[in-house]
Amino acid sequence: SGLARIVHTMRHSRDGFVATVRGEAAFRQLLVLHGALAGVACVLEVSAVERAVMLAVCLVSLLTELLNSAIEAVVDRISLELHPLSKNAKDMGSAAQGVALLMVGVVWGVILLG
């Protein structure tokens, strides 16, 4: 039913978040980085919209890393054997995170440097 489904979804989300924090050093590093950036964004003298965008791109980067970690887990679950398609999948997930971090840098740079 509706409420039970929401509760189960929240539990699965929590479990995925905890598994990523425990198992992925890159995610922990991004949590620290984006936590610091969020603190900075909250004290900067910028408009509410600019602050929201600065925080949103940080969340997009964390979201991208969660998806990247999921891709890596699925590839490793299928096989630890070296395979060009497995490498491509992992590299594409990494590239997505690279683009997300570039987006963080561009947005923050545009807002802070005008």
PyMOL commands that set and color helices and strands:
alter all, ss='L'
color gray80, all
select helices_A, chain A and resi 2-23+25-43+48-78+84-113
alter helices_A, ss='H'
color red, helices_A
deselect
rebuild
show_as cartoon
